[in-house]
């Protein structure tokens, strides 16, 4: 049985960026934004929770401060998934479609054989 983690474990990357980079630097948002080549408004929206981290912004933080962009994007993804799972019971999908994994793979225009070889031979469970 997999471990079920609480949604609060998945921290938005802005918390790391604010606490470990922006605040300790002693620089203003305007100065950091200029250094990173973004607008003050874009950086402020991210750090104040009005925007999510984009891949480009993650790369800018990596280049400017050395923080790994992949780690930041995984943090964003984990946070987004935790948010979605918190209201998963409200998400409705049409049931009755019983697609077989092999059928889906064959429909991917030539990628089917590759995917069938690369994936386990079990069928996914659709919820």
C-alpha positions in Angstrom: 0.0 0.0 0.0 1.5 3.4 -1.0 2.2 6.0 1.6 -0.4 8.7 1.5 1.2 12.2 2.0 -0.7 15.2 3.3 -1.2 18.0 0.8 0.6 20.4 3.1 3.9 18.5 2.4 3.8 19.8 -1.1 5.1 23.3 -0.8 4.8 25.8 -3.6 8.3 26.8 -5.0 7.6 30.4 -4.1 8.2 29.6 -0.5 11.7 28.3 -1.2 12.4 31.2 -3.5 11.2 33.8 -1.0 12.8 32.2 2.0 16.1 31.0 0.6 16.9 33.4 -2.2 15.0 36.7 -2.2 14.9 37.5 1.5 18.6 36.5 2.3 19.9 38.4 -0.7 18.7 41.7 0.8 17.8 42.9 -2.7 14.6 44.5 -3.8 12.1 42.7 -6.0 12.8 45.4 -8.6 16.6 44.7 -8.5 16.2 40.9 -8.7 13.7 41.2 -11.6 16.1 43.4 -13.5 18.9 41.0 -12.8 16.8 38.1 -14.1 15.5 40.0 -17.1 11.8 39.9 -16.1 9.3 42.6 -15.1 8.9 43.5 -11.4 5.3 42.7 -11.8 5.9 39.1 -13.1 8.3 38.4 -10.2 6.0 39.9 -7.7 3.0 37.9 -8.9 5.0 34.7 -8.5 6.4 35.5 -5.1 3.1 36.7 -3.7 1.1 33.7 -4.9 -0.8 35.2 -7.8 1.1 33.2 -10.4 2.6 29.8 -10.7 6.2 29.1 -11.6 6.8 28.7 -15.4 9.6 26.6 -16.8 11.2 29.7 -18.2 11.1 31.5 -14.8 12.6 28.3 -13.2 15.4 28.5 -15.7 15.9 32.2 -15.0 16.3 31.4 -11.2 18.7 28.6 -12.1 20.9 30.9 -14.2 20.7 33.8 -11.7 21.0 32.0 -8.4 22.1 28.4 -9.1 18.9 26.8 -7.8 18.1 23.7 -9.9 15.2 24.5 -12.3 14.1 20.8 -12.4 13.7 20.8 -8.7 11.6 24.0 -8.8 9.4 22.5 -11.5 8.9 19.3 -9.6 7.9 21.3 -6.6 5.4 23.2 -8.7 4.0 19.9 -10.2 3.7 18.3 -6.8 1.9 21.3 -5.4 -0.5 21.4 -8.4 -1.2 17.7 -8.1 -1.8 18.0 -4.3 -4.3 20.8 -5.0 -6.1 18.8 -7.7 -6.2 15.7 -5.5 -7.7 17.7 -2.6 -10.9 18.1 -4.7 -10.6 14.8 -6.8 -14.0 13.7 -5.5 -15.6 16.6 -7.4 -14.0 15.7 -10.7 -16.4 13.7 -12.9 -15.5 11.8 -15.9 -17.7 9.8 -18.2 -17.5 6.1 -17.4 -18.2 3.3 -19.8 -15.2 3.8 -22.0 -13.2 0.6 -21.5 -10.1 1.3 -23.7 -7.4 -1.3 -23.7 -3.9 0.0 -23.2 -2.7 -1.7 -26.4 -5.5 -0.1 -28.4 -4.5 3.4 -27.2 -0.9 2.8 -28.0 -1.7 1.5 -31.6 -3.6 4.7 -32.2 -0.6 6.9 -31.6 0.6 6.8 -35.2 3.6 4.5 -35.2 4.5 5.0 -31.5 2.3 2.1 -30.4 5.0 -0.6 -30.7 7.5 1.5 -28.9 5.1 2.3 -26.1 3.9 -1.3 -25.8 7.5 -2.4 -25.4 8.4 0.3 -22.9 5.4 0.0 -20.7 4.5 -2.8 -18.3 2.0 -5.3 -19.6 -0.8 -4.2 -17.2 -3.7 -2.1 -18.1 -4.1 1.2 -16.3 -7.2 1.7 -14.1 -9.3 4.7 -15.2 -11.2 6.4 -12.4 
